[in-house]
Amino acid sequence: MKIDFKAYLQKLQNLPEDKKKIVLWVIVAVLAVVMGLFWAVGAINSLSKIGESAGNIELPEFDNILQNTTPSN
């Protein structure tokens, strides 16, 4: 199946101005949705990597430090 882009472009050129604007805005909206999906997937992947890294952080145990200190008066 071959798409004839020249015929399609010629049909677009023959449309009235208001319909050309509608076609343009539909194309812009579709591209915005696709780009938004790519951004969301990338953000989710980055956040999951941060979550994995945060899980591997070893924090000092403050309970032991507080029990070994004596209050100074």
N, C-alpha and C positions, 0 to 999 in steps of 0.2 A: 504494500500500500504506500503510495507516494502522495505527499501533500504538496499541492501547488500553491506555494507562498505568493507568487506573483499575482495570481488571480485573487487570493485573499486580500493582499494589499490594495489591489485595484478596487475591490469592493469597499474596503475601508475608506479609500480616498473619495469615493463617490457618495459616502454618507453625509447627511447634514451635520453641521458643526456641533449641535447639541448631542447627537448620537456619538460623534467622535470623542467628545469629552467623557461620555459615559463609559465607552470602551477603555479609554485611557485610565480613568479612575478605578475601573474593575481590575485592570492589569496592575496598577499601583497597589491596590488593596491585597491582591493575591500575593504579590511579592513581599509586602509587609508581613503578611501572615506566615509565609515560608521563612523569612528572615527571623521573625519572632520565635518560631519553633526551633530553629537552629540555635538561637541565643538561649532559649530555655533549656534545651538539652545540654548545652555547654555549661550553663550555670549549675544545673543539677549535678553534672559530673564533677565540677570543681568543688561544690559543697560536700559531696560524698567523700572526695579525697581529703578535704579538710577534716571531716568527721573521723575518718580512719586515722589520720595523723594525730588528732587530738586524743584518740583512744590509747595511743601508744606512749603518751607523755607520762612519766613517772614523777609524781609530786612528793615532796618530803612529808613525812608524817609529823604533823605539828603536835599531836597528843603526847608523844614521847618527849618532845622538847619542853613542853609546858610542865610535865610532871617532874622533870629533873631540875627545874629552876626553883629557887627559894625566894620568897618575897623579901625585898629589902625595905627596912624601915628607917 
